[in-house]
Amino acid sequence: MSDLPLPDLPEIPFLDLLPRIQDMPGTPAQYAVALPLLAALLAFALGRLSARAAAWLVVTSSLLTLAATGWQLYGVSNDQVDGRRTSSTIDALPLGELEVPLGLVATELTAVIAITVALVALIIQVFARWYLWYDPRYRQFAATVALFTSAMMLVVHSGDLILTLIGWEVMGWCSYLLIGHLSAKAGARRAAGKALLVTRVADIGFVLGVIALAAGAGSTSIETVVAHWETRPGAGLTVAMLLLITGIAGKSALIPFQDWLPDAMEGPTPASALIHAATMVAAGTVVLAQLFALLQASDTARITLALLASVTTLVAALLAFAQPDLKRLLAWSTVSQVALMLAALTAIPLGQGPDTAVLHLISHAVFKALLFLTLGWLSVLTGGTLVAYAVSGVRRYGAVRRPLGMGLLALAGVPPLVGFVSKELILAAAEQGVQTATGGPALVVLAAVGAGTPLTAAYCMRAWLILNRPLSIGHPPRRGDERLDDFFSEPAVVQEAAGTEEAEAAISTSARVGVTTLALLTLLGGVLPFTGLFDIESVLEVNLPLLVTSLLLMLAAALAVVVAARGVRTRDAAARLPAALSLSAERGMGADTAYLMLVARPTLALARGITWLDREILDGYVRGGGYAAGLLGRGGDRWSPVRPTGALALVLTGVLVLAGLGWVVT
């Protein structure tokens, strides 16, 4: 058989197919926005669509969206002109002197972001089909995820501030639906309402900032807006950028808007992965990357954002360490890492692009999606993500050991994983920024990153020690029947699974492939800076002393956690903290109380005061006028020589006479 000649197989020119695909009608940017939007509309409209059919619909659209973004990256990367492609949505709006082109723009940077969003969204849709297998509202969940993806794609490809605003607001409403998906739980309803209110209040600033930028430039085109304001720095630009930063701080959970994001953990794990990894909380970084020249032109805006982001990075890392729930630990780590992205934008030296911050956005999207989905897989097996239930999780279920370990190592910034590379590039950019004349923000960021790196390593080591606790110490408790109340959407058939083989059997093959894909990207994603897709050559030079110092600080923090965890039954180093401090950290250091005292109660008091003013003062004048008219009427009735009934009869008679005369004359 081995001597038989092999048949000649036709050569398949795979790469030659891409230029042919480009002859199709429409552009990749249009498909990237339209495909998930169409899937969402169909899933919402077809009320009798089965869960299986809905899954096929959204997964197929996600695959096509990923193909469209891949096609777009290929086309833009091979564009020999300017690496920039534009396309339209609908016709420009006729708004008088204001130009509203409503166009889409694709560059190498936006193409890489888009393919990351598409890949993460696809894996989440596949994972959600397994995770929400028994959920009767799976169809609505899948449709909302598709709509969320479309809105993020619109923000990524937007060449117009109006389109950015539309995508921005749609994501806010989708987050409300996803966080409150388990609407039978009071906690989910409260968290959804809190997220909506906090982000809506912050969005007032975002809308006003968009209006200010567009009004000054006479156009909503981002290219025109940047060209206009870049040459006119001053108070107007500063106010507009500060208003935009206010809205971005709300979506990105910067202080003082930070508390809604950890509470959003009440939603299903796939929703948490979507919101935290590649969509809403990262949208602010995308918007500022598109307006990066304006951020660099306003020193006040840069310093303000640098201070907010740097403080948030440190505070969130501290709070992450003290959380009794591993899912909330990941939530606070997201607050810290997103703040790091925004801080990186302020630290980049003048004249360079936002590529360093965007690289960390992509890096974070990959390893944070991996962490959330793997932790969701583990929560199905253990019954929850509280330390009491997740302890020894990777010992009992070996299938989750490697992906969880890789995710935590990447989050901590351990070489050579993708998180290490993106964080070190931020440090290098901040170091260069400090050496420039306008290096104030960079100095703040450098200090924050230097202090935040060991803190991140500390809470990652704490999580690993909990998950990897030896079984010989004692078997952790299992959640009782209340599990059905809190996690009724998880597959009940795997509640009693144990061991590596059972853990692998508990998850569907497609969902496991998605987790494995994210793990491989986390492991190999460190090569991204060397692909030529990012303009970061100026920060690729390794500062060996800075690198060694950073790694030593991480190692020292990790060893300190190991020492602190000794003697604790759960191997939880946070158990050494005072109970009052742990409880305060779990509650966000009193952020809810601050919201009530500084915002909610004054607003309610003002509303009650206005109601009293309206009822007792304004309505009093109206009632007084009516009462006075009644008194005058009664006085006139008493003193009038002619009774009202006779007067009325005379008037009616006069009207009839006049009508008759008019008829005769005509």
C-alpha positions as CSV (number, residue, x, y, z in Angstrom):
1,M,0.0,0.0,0.0
2,S,2.9,2.3,0.8
3,D,4.2,2.0,-2.8
4,L,1.0,3.1,-4.4
5,P,1.2,6.6,-6.0
6,L,-0.7,9.3,-4.1
7,P,-3.4,11.0,-6.1
8,D,-2.6,14.6,-7.2
9,L,-4.6,16.9,-4.9
10,P,-5.7,20.2,-6.2
11,E,-3.8,23.1,-4.6
12,I,-6.2,25.3,-2.6
13,P,-5.1,28.9,-2.6
14,F,-6.7,29.9,0.7
15,L,-5.1,33.3,0.7
16,D,-6.2,33.9,-2.8
17,L,-9.8,33.6,-1.6
18,L,-9.6,36.8,0.5
19,P,-9.2,39.2,-2.5
20,R,-12.2,37.5,-4.1
21,I,-14.2,38.0,-0.9
22,Q,-13.4,41.7,-1.1
23,D,-15.5,41.9,-4.3
24,M,-18.6,41.1,-2.3
25,P,-21.1,44.0,-1.8
26,G,-20.7,45.9,1.4
27,T,-17.6,46.4,3.6
28,P,-16.3,44.3,6.5
29,A,-17.1,47.2,9.0
30,Q,-20.8,47.2,7.8
31,Y,-21.0,43.4,8.2
32,A,-19.3,43.5,11.6
33,V,-22.1,45.8,12.9
34,A,-25.0,44.5,10.9
35,L,-24.6,40.7,11.4
36,P,-25.0,40.6,15.2
37,L,-27.7,43.2,15.0
38,L,-29.7,41.1,12.5
39,A,-29.3,38.0,14.7
40,A,-30.5,40.0,17.8
41,L,-33.5,41.3,16.0
42,L,-34.5,37.9,14.6
43,A,-34.0,36.3,18.0
44,F,-36.2,38.9,19.7
45,A,-38.8,39.0,16.9
46,L,-39.3,35.2,16.5
47,G,-41.0,34.6,19.9
48,R,-41.5,30.9,19.2
49,L,-37.9,30.3,18.3
50,S,-36.5,27.3,20.3
51,A,-33.4,27.6,22.4
52,R,-31.5,25.3,19.9
53,A,-32.5,27.4,16.9
54,A,-31.6,30.6,18.8
55,A,-28.2,29.2,19.6
56,W,-27.6,28.2,16.0
57,L,-28.7,31.7,14.9
58,V,-26.4,33.7,17.3
59,V,-23.4,31.4,17.0
60,T,-23.6,31.4,13.2
61,S,-23.8,35.2,13.1
62,S,-20.9,35.4,15.5
63,L,-18.8,33.1,13.2
64,L,-19.7,35.3,10.2
65,T,-18.8,38.4,12.2
66,L,-15.4,36.9,13.1
67,A,-14.9,36.2,9.5
68,A,-15.8,39.7,8.5
69,T,-13.3,41.2,11.0
70,G,-10.6,38.8,9.8
71,W,-11.3,39.9,6.2
72,Q,-11.1,43.5,7.4
73,L,-7.8,43.0,9.1
74,Y,-6.4,41.4,6.0
75,G,-7.6,44.2,3.8
76,V,-6.4,47.1,6.0
77,S,-3.0,45.5,6.6
78,N,-2.4,45.1,2.9
79,D,-3.6,48.6,2.0
80,Q,-0.6,50.3,0.5
81,V,-2.1,53.8,0.6
82,D,-2.9,54.9,4.1
83,G,-4.2,51.8,5.9
84,R,-7.6,53.4,6.4
85,R,-10.9,52.4,4.9
86,T,-14.2,54.3,5.2
87,S,-17.8,53.2,4.5
88,S,-21.2,54.6,5.0
89,T,-24.2,53.6,7.1
90,I,-27.1,55.7,6.0
91,D,-27.2,59.0,4.1
92,A,-25.9,62.0,5.9
93,L,-28.5,63.7,8.0
94,P,-29.6,67.2,6.8
95,L,-29.2,69.2,10.0
96,G,-28.5,72.7,8.6
97,E,-25.0,73.9,9.3
98,L,-24.1,70.8,11.3
99,E,-22.5,68.1,9.1
100,V,-23.5,64.6,10.2
101,P,-21.9,62.1,7.8
102,L,-22.6,58.9,9.9
103,G,-19.6,57.0,8.4
104,L,-17.6,54.0,9.6
105,V,-13.8,53.9,9.6
106,A,-11.4,50.9,9.8
107,T,-7.7,51.1,10.6
108,E,-5.2,48.5,11.6
109,L,-5.8,49.4,15.3
110,T,-9.6,49.2,15.1
111,A,-9.4,46.1,13.0
112,V,-7.4,44.3,15.7
113,I,-9.9,45.5,18.4
114,A,-12.8,44.3,16.3
115,I,-11.4,40.8,15.7
116,T,-10.8,40.5,19.5
117,V,-14.3,41.6,20.3
118,A,-15.7,39.2,17.7
119,L,-13.7,36.2,19.0
120,V,-14.6,36.8,22.6
121,A,-18.2,37.3,21.7
122,L,-18.3,34.0,19.7
123,I,-16.7,32.1,22.6
124,I,-19.1,33.6,25.1
125,Q,-22.1,32.7,22.9
126,V,-20.9,29.1,22.6
127,F,-20.2,28.9,26.4
128,A,-23.6,30.5,27.3
129,R,-25.5,27.8,25.4
130,W,-24.0,25.2,27.8
131,Y,-24.1,27.3,30.9
132,L,-27.7,28.4,30.5
133,W,-28.9,25.1,29.1
134,Y,-31.9,24.9,31.4
135,D,-32.7,28.6,31.4
136,P,-36.1,29.3,29.9
137,R,-35.0,32.8,28.9
138,Y,-31.9,31.7,27.1
139,R,-33.2,33.1,23.8
140,Q,-33.5,36.6,25.2
141,F,-30.0,36.3,26.8
142,A,-28.4,35.3,23.5
143,A,-30.2,38.0,21.6
144,T,-29.0,40.6,24.1
145,V,-25.4,39.4,23.8
146,A,-25.7,39.8,20.1
147,L,-27.1,43.3,20.3
148,F,-24.3,44.1,22.8
149,T,-21.7,42.9,20.4
150,S,-23.2,45.0,17.6
151,A,-23.2,48.1,19.7
152,M,-19.5,47.6,20.6
153,M,-18.6,47.0,17.0
154,L,-20.4,50.3,16.2
155,V,-18.3,52.1,18.7
156,V,-15.1,50.5,17.5
157,H,-15.7,51.3,13.8
158,S,-17.4,54.7,14.4
159,G,-16.2,57.6,12.3
160,D,-18.9,59.8,13.7
161,L,-19.7,61.0,17.2
162,I,-23.4,60.3,16.7
163,L,-22.7,56.7,15.9
164,T,-20.4,56.5,18.9
165,L,-23.2,57.9,21.1
166,I,-25.7,55.4,19.8
167,G,-23.4,52.4,20.4
168,W,-22.5,53.8,23.8
169,E,-26.1,54.1,25.0
170,V,-27.2,50.7,23.5
171,M,-24.4,49.0,25.5
172,G,-25.7,50.7,28.7
173,W,-29.2,49.3,28.2
174,C,-27.9,45.9,27.2
175,S,-25.8,45.7,30.4
176,Y,-29.0,46.4,32.4
177,L,-30.7,43.5,30.7
178,L,-27.8,41.1,31.2
179,I,-27.0,42.0,34.8
180,G,-30.7,41.6,35.7
181,H,-31.2,38.4,33.6
182,L,-31.9,36.3,36.7
183,S,-34.8,38.7,37.5
184,A,-36.2,36.3,40.2
185,K,-33.3,37.3,42.4
186,A,-33.7,40.6,44.3
187,G,-29.9,41.1,44.2
188,A,-29.9,40.9,40.4
189,R,-32.7,43.4,40.0
190,R,-31.0,45.8,42.4
191,A,-27.6,45.4,40.7
192,A,-29.1,46.0,37.3
193,G,-30.9,49.2,38.4
194,K,-27.7,50.4,40.1
195,A,-25.6,49.9,37.0
196,L,-28.2,51.7,34.9
197,L,-28.6,54.7,37.2
198,V,-24.8,55.2,37.9
199,T,-23.8,55.0,34.2
200,R,-26.8,57.1,33.1
201,V,-25.8,59.9,35.5
202,A,-22.2,59.8,34.2
203,D,-23.5,59.7,30.6
204,I,-24.9,63.2,31.0
205,G,-21.3,64.4,30.8
206,F,-20.6,62.2,27.8
207,V,-23.5,63.6,25.9
208,L,-22.6,67.2,26.7
209,G,-19.0,66.6,25.7
210,V,-20.1,65.2,22.3
211,I,-22.4,68.2,21.8
212,A,-19.5,70.6,22.7
213,L,-17.0,68.9,20.3
214,A,-19.5,68.7,17.4
215,A,-20.8,72.3,17.9
216,G,-17.3,73.7,17.9
217,A,-16.3,71.8,14.7
218,G,-19.6,72.2,12.9
219,S,-19.5,68.4,12.2
220,T,-19.9,65.1,14.0
221,S,-17.2,63.4,11.9
222,I,-14.5,62.3,14.3
223,E,-11.8,63.2,11.7
224,T,-13.2,66.7,11.3
225,V,-13.6,67.2,15.0
226,V,-10.0,66.2,15.8
227,A,-8.6,68.4,13.0
228,H,-10.6,71.4,14.2
229,W,-9.9,71.1,18.0
230,E,-6.3,70.0,17.6
231,T,-5.3,73.4,16.3
232,R,-7.5,75.3,18.8
233,P,-6.5,74.0,22.3
234,G,-8.0,76.1,25.1
235,A,-10.8,76.3,27.6
236,G,-13.5,75.0,25.2
237,L,-11.5,71.8,24.4
238,T,-10.7,71.3,28.1
239,V,-14.3,71.5,29.2
240,A,-15.4,69.2,26.4
241,M,-12.8,66.6,27.2
242,L,-13.5,66.7,31.0
243,L,-17.2,66.1,30.2
244,L,-16.3,63.1,28.0
245,I,-14.0,61.8,30.8
246,T,-16.9,62.0,33.2
247,G,-19.0,59.7,31.0
248,I,-16.0,57.3,30.4
249,A,-15.4,57.2,34.1
250,G,-18.9,55.9,34.6
251,K,-18.8,53.2,32.0
252,S,-15.2,52.2,33.1
253,A,-16.1,52.2,36.8
254,L,-13.5,54.8,37.8
255,I,-13.8,56.4,41.2
256,P,-16.3,57.7,42.2
257,F,-18.4,55.5,39.9
258,Q,-16.6,52.2,40.8
259,D,-19.1,50.4,42.9
260,W,-21.6,49.3,40.2
261,L,-19.2,46.9,38.5
262,P,-18.6,44.4,41.3
263,D,-22.4,44.3,42.0
264,A,-22.8,43.4,38.3
265,M,-21.6,39.9,39.3
266,E,-25.2,39.1,40.1
267,G,-25.6,38.4,36.4
268,P,-24.8,35.0,34.8
269,T,-21.1,34.3,34.3
270,P,-21.1,34.7,30.5
271,A,-22.6,38.2,30.9
272,S,-19.9,39.1,33.4
273,A,-17.3,37.8,30.9
274,L,-18.8,39.9,28.1
275,I,-19.1,43.1,30.1
276,H,-15.7,42.8,31.8
277,A,-13.6,41.5,28.9
278,A,-14.1,43.1,25.6
279,T,-17.1,45.4,25.5
280,M,-18.6,48.1,27.8
281,V,-15.9,48.7,30.4
282,A,-13.3,48.8,27.6
283,A,-15.4,51.1,25.4
284,G,-14.0,54.2,27.1
285,T,-10.5,53.3,26.1
286,V,-11.6,52.9,22.5
287,V,-13.3,56.3,22.4
288,L,-10.3,58.1,23.9
289,A,-8.0,56.2,21.4
290,Q,-10.1,57.7,18.6
291,L,-9.8,61.2,20.1
292,F,-6.3,60.6,21.4
293,A,-4.9,63.8,19.7
294,L,-7.4,65.9,21.7
295,L,-6.6,64.2,25.0
296,Q,-2.9,65.0,24.4
297,A,-3.8,68.6,23.5
298,S,-5.5,69.2,26.8
299,D,-3.1,69.0,29.8
300,T,-5.9,69.5,32.3
301,A,-7.9,66.6,30.9
302,R,-4.8,64.3,30.9
303,I,-3.8,65.1,34.5
304,T,-7.4,64.6,35.7
305,L,-7.7,61.2,33.9
306,A,-4.3,60.2,35.2
307,L,-5.2,60.9,38.8
308,L,-8.6,59.2,38.6
309,A,-7.2,56.1,36.8
310,S,-4.2,55.8,39.0
311,V,-6.1,56.0,42.3
312,T,-8.7,53.6,41.0
313,T,-6.0,51.1,40.0
314,L,-4.6,51.0,43.5
315,V,-7.9,51.1,45.4
316,A,-9.5,48.4,43.3
317,A,-6.4,46.1,43.7
318,L,-6.6,46.5,47.5
319,L,-10.3,45.7,47.5
320,A,-9.8,42.7,45.2
321,F,-7.5,41.1,47.8
322,A,-10.2,41.2,50.5
323,Q,-13.2,39.8,48.6
324,P,-14.8,36.6,50.0
325,D,-16.1,35.7,46.5
326,L,-13.7,34.9,43.7
327,K,-16.0,36.3,41.1
328,R,-16.1,39.6,42.9
329,L,-12.3,39.4,43.2
330,L,-12.2,39.2,39.4
331,A,-14.6,42.1,39.2
332,W,-12.4,44.4,41.2
333,S,-9.4,43.3,39.2
334,T,-11.3,44.5,36.1
335,V,-11.8,47.9,37.7
336,S,-8.1,48.0,38.4
337,Q,-7.0,46.8,34.9
338,V,-9.4,49.1,33.0
339,A,-8.1,52.0,35.0
340,L,-4.6,50.9,34.0
341,M,-5.6,51.1,30.3
342,L,-6.9,54.6,30.7
343,A,-3.9,55.6,32.8
344,A,-1.7,54.4,30.0
345,L,-3.3,56.8,27.6
346,T,-2.2,59.7,29.7
347,A,1.3,58.4,30.1
348,I,2.2,58.0,26.4
349,P,4.6,60.7,25.3
350,L,3.3,63.4,23.1
351,G,3.4,62.6,19.4
352,Q,3.0,58.8,19.8
353,G,-0.2,56.9,19.2
354,P,-2.5,55.0,21.7
355,D,-1.3,51.6,20.6
356,T,0.3,50.7,24.0
357,A,-3.0,51.2,25.9
358,V,-5.0,49.3,23.1
359,L,-2.6,46.4,23.4
360,H,-3.4,46.1,27.1
361,L,-7.1,46.3,26.2
362,I,-6.7,43.3,23.9
363,S,-4.5,41.4,26.3
364,H,-7.0,42.0,29.2
365,A,-9.9,40.9,27.0
366,V,-8.3,37.5,26.4
367,F,-7.1,36.6,29.9
368,K,-10.1,38.1,31.7
369,A,-12.6,36.2,29.4
370,L,-10.6,33.0,30.2
371,L,-10.7,33.6,33.9
372,F,-14.5,34.4,34.0
373,L,-15.5,31.5,31.8
374,T,-13.3,29.0,33.6
375,L,-14.5,30.2,37.0
376,G,-18.0,29.8,35.8
377,W,-17.2,26.2,34.7
378,L,-15.8,25.6,38.2
379,S,-18.8,27.2,39.9
380,V,-21.1,24.7,38.2
381,L,-19.1,21.9,39.7
382,T,-18.6,23.3,43.2
383,G,-21.9,25.1,43.6
384,G,-20.6,28.7,43.8
385,T,-17.7,31.0,43.7
386,L,-17.5,31.9,47.4
387,V,-14.2,30.9,49.0
388,A,-16.1,28.3,51.1
389,Y,-17.2,26.4,48.0
390,A,-14.4,27.1,45.5
391,V,-11.6,26.0,47.9
392,S,-9.5,23.2,46.5
393,G,-11.4,23.5,43.2
394,V,-8.5,22.9,40.9
395,R,-7.4,19.9,43.1
396,R,-10.9,18.3,42.8
397,Y,-11.4,19.2,39.1
398,G,-8.1,19.0,37.3
399,A,-9.6,20.1,34.0
400,V,-9.8,23.7,35.1
401,R,-6.3,23.8,36.6
402,R,-4.4,24.9,33.6
403,P,-6.8,27.5,32.2
404,L,-7.3,29.1,35.6
405,G,-3.6,29.0,36.3
406,M,-2.7,30.6,33.0
407,G,-5.3,33.3,33.5
408,L,-4.1,34.2,37.0
409,L,-0.5,34.3,35.8
410,A,-1.4,36.6,32.9
411,L,-3.4,38.8,35.2
412,A,-0.4,39.0,37.6
413,G,1.9,39.9,34.7
414,V,4.2,36.8,34.9
415,P,6.4,36.4,31.8
416,P,6.1,35.4,29.0
417,L,2.3,35.5,29.1
418,V,0.3,38.2,27.3
419,G,-0.4,40.2,30.5
420,F,3.3,40.5,31.2
421,V,4.1,41.9,27.8
422,S,1.3,44.5,27.7
423,K,2.0,45.7,31.3
424,E,5.7,46.1,30.7
425,L,5.1,48.1,27.6
426,I,2.9,50.5,29.7
427,L,5.8,50.8,32.2
428,A,8.2,51.6,29.3
429,A,5.8,54.2,27.9
430,A,5.4,55.8,31.3
431,E,9.1,55.9,31.8
432,Q,9.6,57.6,28.4
433,G,6.7,60.0,29.3
434,V,8.4,61.1,32.6
435,Q,11.5,62.2,30.6
436,T,9.4,64.7,28.5
437,A,8.5,68.3,29.4
438,T,4.9,67.3,30.0
439,G,5.6,64.2,32.1
440,G,3.5,65.0,35.1
441,P,0.7,62.5,34.2
442,A,3.3,59.8,33.3
443,L,5.0,60.2,36.7
444,V,1.6,59.6,38.4
445,V,1.0,56.5,36.2
446,L,4.5,55.1,36.7
447,A,4.0,55.3,40.5
448,A,0.6,53.7,40.3
449,V,1.7,50.9,38.1
450,G,4.8,50.3,40.2
451,A,2.6,50.0,43.3
452,G,-0.2,48.1,41.6
453,T,2.0,45.4,40.2
454,P,2.7,43.7,43.5
455,L,-0.9,44.2,44.7
456,T,-2.1,42.4,41.6
457,A,0.4,39.5,42.2
458,A,-0.8,39.4,45.8
459,Y,-4.5,38.8,45.1
460,C,-3.7,36.4,42.2
461,M,-1.6,34.3,44.6
462,R,-4.3,34.5,47.2
463,A,-6.9,33.1,44.7
464,W,-4.5,30.4,43.5
465,L,-3.8,29.2,47.1
466,I,-7.5,28.9,47.8
467,L,-8.2,27.0,44.6
468,N,-5.1,24.8,45.0
469,R,-5.5,23.9,48.7
470,P,-4.5,20.3,49.3
471,L,-7.5,18.0,49.8
472,S,-5.8,16.4,52.9
473,I,-6.7,19.5,54.9
474,G,-10.3,18.6,54.7
475,H,-13.1,18.5,52.2
476,P,-14.9,21.9,51.7
477,P,-18.6,22.1,52.3
478,R,-21.1,21.6,49.5
479,R,-23.9,24.0,48.9
480,G,-27.3,22.7,49.9
481,D,-30.7,23.0,48.2
482,E,-30.4,26.8,48.2
483,R,-28.1,26.4,45.2
484,L,-31.2,25.9,43.0
485,D,-32.4,29.3,44.1
486,D,-29.2,31.2,43.4
487,F,-27.9,29.2,40.4
488,F,-31.0,27.8,38.8
489,S,-29.7,28.5,35.4
490,E,-26.8,26.1,35.6
491,P,-27.0,22.5,34.4
492,A,-28.2,20.4,37.3
493,V,-26.9,17.2,35.7
494,V,-23.3,18.1,36.7
495,Q,-23.9,19.1,40.3
496,E,-22.3,16.0,41.7
497,A,-19.4,15.7,39.2
498,A,-16.0,15.1,40.6
499,G,-12.5,14.6,39.3
500,T,-10.8,15.5,36.0
501,E,-12.8,13.1,33.8
502,E,-16.1,14.1,35.3
503,A,-15.2,17.8,35.0
504,E,-14.3,17.4,31.4
505,A,-17.6,15.5,30.8
506,A,-19.5,18.2,32.6
507,I,-18.8,20.9,29.9
508,S,-19.8,20.6,26.3
509,T,-17.0,20.1,23.7
510,S,-17.6,23.4,22.0
511,A,-17.5,25.3,25.3
512,R,-14.2,23.5,26.2
513,V,-12.7,24.4,22.8
514,G,-13.6,28.0,23.5
515,V,-11.8,28.0,26.9
516,T,-8.8,26.2,25.3
517,T,-8.6,28.8,22.6
518,L,-8.5,31.6,25.1
519,A,-5.8,29.8,27.1
520,L,-3.6,29.4,24.0
521,L,-4.0,33.1,23.2
522,T,-3.1,34.0,26.8
523,L,0.0,31.8,26.4
524,L,1.1,33.0,23.0
525,G,-0.4,36.5,22.8
526,G,2.9,38.0,23.9
527,V,4.0,37.9,20.3
528,L,1.4,40.5,19.3
529,P,3.7,43.6,19.7
530,F,6.1,42.0,17.2
531,T,3.5,41.4,14.4
532,G,3.7,45.0,13.1
533,L,0.1,45.7,13.8
534,F,1.0,48.1,16.6
535,D,3.1,51.3,16.4
536,I,5.1,50.7,19.5
537,E,8.7,50.4,18.3
538,S,9.8,53.2,20.5
539,V,8.9,51.3,23.7
540,L,10.1,47.8,22.7
541,E,13.6,48.5,24.2
542,V,13.8,46.6,27.4
543,N,14.8,48.5,30.5
544,L,16.4,45.7,32.4
545,P,16.6,47.4,35.9
546,L,12.9,48.4,35.7
547,L,11.9,44.9,34.5
548,V,13.9,43.1,37.3
549,T,12.5,45.5,39.9
550,S,9.0,44.8,38.8
551,L,9.4,41.1,38.9
552,L,11.1,41.2,42.3
553,L,8.2,43.2,43.7
554,M,5.8,40.7,42.3
555,L,7.7,37.8,43.8
556,A,8.0,39.5,47.2
557,A,4.2,40.1,47.3
558,A,3.4,36.5,46.3
559,L,5.7,35.1,49.0
560,A,4.2,37.4,51.6
561,V,0.7,36.0,50.7
562,V,2.0,32.4,51.0
563,V,3.4,33.1,54.4
564,A,0.2,34.8,55.6
565,A,-1.9,31.8,54.3
566,R,-0.1,29.3,56.5
567,G,-2.2,27.9,59.3
568,V,-5.4,29.1,57.7
569,R,-7.8,26.2,57.0
570,T,-8.9,27.6,53.7
571,R,-5.4,28.8,52.8
572,D,-7.0,32.2,52.4
573,A,-4.5,35.0,53.4
574,A,-7.3,37.5,53.6
575,A,-8.6,35.6,56.6
576,R,-5.9,37.4,58.5
577,L,-7.6,40.8,57.9
578,P,-9.8,42.2,60.7
579,A,-13.4,41.2,60.3
580,A,-14.6,44.8,60.1
581,L,-12.1,45.6,57.3
582,S,-13.1,42.5,55.3
583,L,-16.8,43.4,55.7
584,S,-16.2,47.0,54.6
585,A,-14.2,45.8,51.6
586,E,-16.9,43.4,50.6
587,R,-19.3,46.4,50.7
588,G,-17.0,48.6,48.6
589,M,-15.7,50.6,51.5
590,G,-19.1,52.2,52.0
591,A,-19.7,53.4,48.5
592,D,-23.4,52.6,48.7
593,T,-23.7,54.7,51.9
594,A,-21.9,57.5,50.2
595,Y,-24.2,57.4,47.2
596,L,-27.2,57.5,49.5
597,M,-26.0,60.4,51.6
598,L,-24.4,62.5,48.9
599,V,-26.7,61.8,45.9
600,A,-29.9,59.9,46.7
601,R,-31.1,61.6,49.9
602,P,-30.3,65.2,48.7
603,T,-32.1,64.4,45.4
604,L,-35.2,63.0,47.2
605,A,-35.2,66.0,49.6
606,L,-35.0,68.4,46.7
607,A,-37.8,66.5,44.9
608,R,-40.0,66.7,48.1
609,G,-39.2,70.4,48.4
610,I,-40.2,71.1,44.8
611,T,-43.4,69.1,45.3
612,W,-44.3,71.1,48.4
613,L,-43.5,74.4,46.5
614,D,-45.7,73.3,43.6
615,R,-48.6,72.1,45.8
616,E,-48.6,74.8,48.5
617,I,-47.3,77.9,46.7
618,L,-48.0,77.6,43.0
619,D,-51.2,75.7,43.3
620,G,-52.2,77.9,46.2
621,Y,-52.2,80.9,43.9
622,V,-54.4,79.0,41.4
623,R,-56.8,77.9,44.1
624,G,-56.8,81.4,45.6
625,G,-57.7,82.9,42.2
626,G,-60.6,80.4,41.8
627,Y,-61.8,81.2,45.3
628,A,-61.6,84.9,44.7
629,A,-63.5,84.6,41.4
630,G,-66.2,82.6,43.3
631,L,-66.5,85.4,45.9
632,L,-66.9,88.0,43.3
633,G,-69.5,86.0,41.5
634,R,-71.5,85.5,44.6
635,G,-71.2,89.3,45.5
636,G,-72.4,90.2,42.0
637,D,-75.3,87.8,42.2
638,R,-76.4,89.4,45.4
639,W,-76.2,93.1,44.3
640,S,-77.1,92.7,40.6
641,P,-80.5,94.2,39.8
642,V,-81.0,91.6,37.0
643,R,-81.1,87.9,37.8
644,P,-78.7,85.8,35.8
645,T,-81.5,83.7,34.3
646,G,-83.3,86.7,32.8
647,A,-80.0,88.1,31.5
648,L,-79.2,84.8,29.9
649,A,-82.7,84.7,28.3
650,L,-82.1,88.2,26.9
651,V,-78.7,87.2,25.5
652,L,-80.1,84.1,23.8
653,T,-83.0,86.1,22.3
654,G,-80.5,88.7,20.9
655,V,-78.5,86.0,19.3
656,L,-81.5,84.4,17.7
657,V,-82.7,87.8,16.3
658,L,-79.3,88.6,14.9
659,A,-79.1,85.1,13.3
660,G,-82.6,85.6,11.7
661,L,-81.6,89.0,10.3
662,G,-78.5,87.6,8.9
663,W,-80.4,84.8,7.1
664,V,-83.0,87.3,5.7
665,V,-80.3,89.7,4.4
666,T,-78.3,86.9,2.7
